[in-house]
Amino acid sequence: MQPNDWKIELWPEPAKTGMQVGIPKGVKVTHIPTGLVETCNTERGMHANRDKALQKLAMRVVMGEP
């Protein structure tokens, strides 16, 4: 997978406290050539969620999953 084949979107998670309102955490990664989409918002940080979503998406692309 080439980095140019990805479309990465972020969305803010509602904060449980008032200290980090609107900080992006959730990540949606789209593989443009195949149209496959993977989302992740289970980790604490945006970068960890992005890495996890990219790993899952890469596995789906390699396996040829529709």
Beta strands, then each sheet from edge to edge (+ up, - down):
strand 1: 6-12
strand 2: 24-31
strand 3: 36-40
sheet 1: 1+ 2- 3+
end
